[in-house]
Amino acid sequence: MTNTTTQPVSTRGRVLWAIGTSLAALSGCFLFGGCATTVEIQGHRGARGLMPENTLPAFAKALEIGVDMLEFDTGVTGDGVVVISHERCLNPDLARDVNGDWPPASAPRPCINAMGLRELQQYDVGRVRPASEYANKFREQSAIDGTRIPTLASLFEMVKKSGNTLVGFNIETKLEPAFPNEAPAPEAFVDALLGAIEREKMLHRVTIQSFDWRTLKLVQQRYPRVPTVYLSVQQSWMDNIRVSDAGGSHWTAGVQAKDYQGSVPRMVKAAGGAVWSPYFGDVDLSNVKEARSLGLQVIVWTVNEAANIEKMLDLKVNGIISDYPNRVRDAMQKRGMRLPPGMTALKY
């Protein structure tokens, strides 16, 4: 870990913090007698706990709160536009049609790569279906009717207009090997995504993350200066590592757990990664120490409850991805840690 006289830990290793961090962000360090450590705060899908996920209002809220990174998912439309969405095919609890109606749960789910941008943006994603599991989980989320799935370019434009030159973008490629028809092939996905980032001159402010390590391998080959972030999860509801699967995992681009005694940090290192991003429930002191010994940074997701945030801070992870970046800030402020500057209310 670093102190306030050196460059803070960052998944991008950028020097912007060293030359541009505001006095407001540093004042807490001086107030508490010096910040001994720092942890990167990432707003998950913007600030999903507070605003409709992966939308401009959610990203604006995260910037107002003050985060180091905006974390979000991407897809590619049928006409080649990179958009921000966690779903490869529209979620019936999130996307309403032109009449403002949620589709029946049994209705086919149209996939983003099968629609043009104009058709996709007819759907309203500003309000969750009432009484759904999602709505019950995120009761603090405000509804903003008329909100559309944004393009990646529109997010970059909003951030540029805000004047925030520090915040980074942790961008996930949303595809799954078992469902190849629901997204572009890895090569086409990476070409579209990096092309969109390059056109906006944002390559120096992004990291690319994925559960599908095939895309990370391609990024490393084509744009070696863009940091790659290796997502992992080993739970009953999802497992992209498959330690106990004799056939190995189709997610990990040929890097198999059996060849590394089941160690995910060692798999990430072998794949050429510098950042391991595990589900927080898979993390303990042992594998954090192992990751650190391999020179890996550890960015955990998605940490929302106060007790879990405190546990991750105790483990001295490098970053925390949260639906509630305000809660992470509160916990860090109590410890006298550096906080990224917030902003006044933004237009989007």
N, C-alpha and C positions, 0 to 999 in steps of 0.2 A: 504494500500500500504506500501511497505517497502523502506528503504533507502539503500545506498550502503554498510553500515556496517552490514547488516543482509541479510539473504537468500532472494533473489528476489522471487516475486510471480511466481509460476510455476504450471502447471496442474499436474505435477508429484510430486511436493514437494521434488525434489531430492536435495541432498547436494552437488552435483558436482560443481554447480556454486560457492558455498561458498569456496571450496578448490581449484578450478581449473580455474576460470575465468582469462583470460589473461590480462596483464597490458595494452595491446592495447585497450581492450574493456572498461577498466576503465578510460583511459586517458581523454576521453571526459567528464566524470563526474567531474574530478578534474579541467579540463579546464574551465568548465562552473560554477564552484563553488559548485559542489555536485549535484548528481542526486536524486531528491526528489521522483521520481516515476519510475516505469518500466512497460513495457507492453511486453508480449511475442509475438514475430514475428513468424508466421507460413507461410511457402511457400506452397501455394495451388497447389496441384498436382505437387509439385516441385516448378516450377516458370512458370506456364502455359502461362503467358503473353509474355514470352521471348523464351521459348523452347517447343518442343512437349510435351504435358501433360503426366504426369505419366510415364516418361521414365528416364533412367539413365542420359541423358544429362540435363534434367530439374532438377533433384535432384542435380547434380553436380553444375549447375548454382546457385541454391539456397544456397548451401554450400559456393560457392565463394562469393556471396553477403553477406552472414552472417545471419543466421536465428537461432531461438531457437528450432524450430520443423519443420520437414518435414511432410506435410499433404498429404495423398493420400488414394486411394480406393483399395479394394482388391476383387478378385474373386477366385474361386477354379476350376481348370480344371477337366475334366472327369477322369483323372488319379491321382487326389488328390493333385496337386501342387498348392500352393498359389501364385497367380500372381497379378500384380498391374494394375488395369484397372477401370475406372469409369463406363464403360459399362458392363452390364450383357451379352448383345449380341452386336456384333461388330458394331460400328458406320460407316456407308458407307462413311461419309465425312472424316474419319480418317484412315481407314484400307484399304490398297491396297493389291491385291492378288499377287501371285508369279510372275505374268507378269508385275507387276507395275501398274495395272489398278484399278481404283475405280469402285466398282460394281454399276449397275443401282440402282437408289433409290427404285425401286419396287422389287428388288431382296430380297429373304429371308435373315434375319440377323442371321448368325450362333452364337449360344450362347457359352460362354466360358466353361460352365459345360458340354457341349456336345462334346468338343474337347479335345484331348490329348495335352500335352505341345508342342510336336514336330509340330503338325499340326497348333496350334495357332501361333507359332513363325515363321511360313512362311509368315505371314502378316506383311507388312511394315507400321509402324505408325509414320514415321518421317516427313510427310508433309501433310498439310490439303488440301482438294479438293479446287482448285482455284474457286473464285467467290461464294463460299458457305457462308451461314450466319456466320458460325464459322470463316472462313478466314477473313471476313469483320470485325468481332468483335476483332480479335487478330492480327492486322496488324504488330505488332512488333515481332511476333513469328518467329524465325529462322527455316528453314527447314533442317533436317538432314536425308537424304535418307539412307535407310538400317537400321533404328532404329526398334527394336523389343519390344514387350510387355515384360517387365522384370519380373522375379520371385522376390518374397519378399527376398529370400535368396541372390540374386545377388545384391540387394540394400544394405543389411546389409554388404555384402562382400566389396562393394565399399567404404562404410563409414568406415569400420574397416581399410582398406588399406590407407584411407586418413589421419588417425591418429586423426580424430575428435572424442573425447571422450565425448563431451558435448551435441551435438545435439540429440534431441529426435524424436520419430516417432509417429505421430497421425494417427492411422490406422482405416479407415472406413470399416465396413462390408457392402458390396453392395448386398442387397437383398430386395425384396419387397413382402409383404404378398399377394398382389393381383396376383402375377405371380410366384407361388411356383415352377414351372418347370424350371425357368430360373436361379436358383441358388440352392446350397444344402440347405437342411432344416437347421434351426438355430443351432440345436445341432451339426450337422456334420460340418457346417461352423465354428463354434467356436472351435470345436476340431481340425480341420485342421489348423486354424489360430494360435491358441495358441501353438499347437504342433510345428509349423514352427518357431515361435518366441522363444520357449523354447530351441529348438535344437541349435539355434544360440546364446543362452545365452543373449538374449536381453530383457527379461521380465522387467528389472528394468528401461528400457529406452522408454517404450511404453505407450500410452494411446489407448483405443479402443473406437471408436465413431460410432454412427449409428442413422439414422432416424427410423430404426426398433428396438424398444427398447427391443424386445424379446432377441436379442443377447446380449444386455448389462446386462440383468438380469442373463443370463447364465454365463457371464464372472464373475459377482459379486459372483455367487454361487461357481464357480470352482476355480477362482483365485482372491480372495478378495483383494489382494494387488495391482492388476493392476487397475489403475484409469479408470473409464468409463465416457464418454462424451456424453451428451444427445443432439442430434441435433434436431432442430425444425425449421419449416417454416410455415407461415400462409399467403400465397399469392394465387392469382388466378391460377397461373401456378403450384403450388404444395402446399399441406396443409396436414401435418401429425398429426395435433392436432384436427381438425374438431370440433371446439367449437359449431358450429350451426347444426351439424349432430346429429339427434335424436338417431341414432344407435351407436354413438360414433366412435372412431377411431380404426382401426385394426392395426395401427402402434405401439401403445403405451403400449403394454403388459398388457392390462386391467386397466391401470391408465387413467381415463377418465376426460376430462375437466369439465364436468358438476358437478363432485364431488368436484371440487376445485375452483368454481366460475370463471372458465375460465383462471385461473392463471397458466401459463406454469412453472414459477419457483416453485410454490407449487407442481405441478405434478412431476417435476424432483426430488424435495426433497422427495416426497412420494415414488418414485420409488427407492430411495436409492442412487441417484446421488449426486456428489459433484461439477460437472461442467455442466453448461448449455451453449450450443452452438447454438444460434439463428441466423437466417438470419438477417443481420444488419438492413434491412428495417423494421424489427419488433421490434426494440429496441428503447426505450426512457428512460428518466431519471427515470420515475416511476418504470418500471419493472427492471431496473438495481438496483435501491435502494432496491426493494423487494427481488431480488435475493441475494443481499449482506446481507440483514437482516436475510436471511435463511442460511447464511454461504456458499452460492454457488459462485464459480468463473464464470465469463462470458467471453466466447471466441466467438467473432462474425465472421461470414463469409458472403460472400466473398467480401472484401472491396478493391476497386481498384482506385476510383477517389479521387483526393486530398481533395476535400471538405468533402467527406464522411469519409476519414481517420481522418481528423481533428475533425470531429464531434464525432467519436468514442473515440478519445483521450480525448476530453473534457468530455465525459461521464465516463472516467476512467475505461473502460473495462479492464479485465485482459489480454486479448490477441486479436490479429487481424490476421485473415487468409486472405491472399491476393495472387492474381495471379502475383502481382508485389511487392514482398517483398522489393525491392529497394526503392519504393515510400514510404512505411511505414517507412523504415529506415531514409529517407530524412526528413520526418515530425518529427520523434522522435529526430533526431539529432538537428534540429532547436530549440527544446524544452530542449535540454541538457539532454536527457534521456539515460539510459544505452543501449548500443547496443551490440549484440552478435558479436564475432569476425568472420571476413570473412576468406577465404582461397585463396591460389594461385590456378591457373587453375588445375582441376583434370582430371585424366584419367578415362575412363569408358568403 
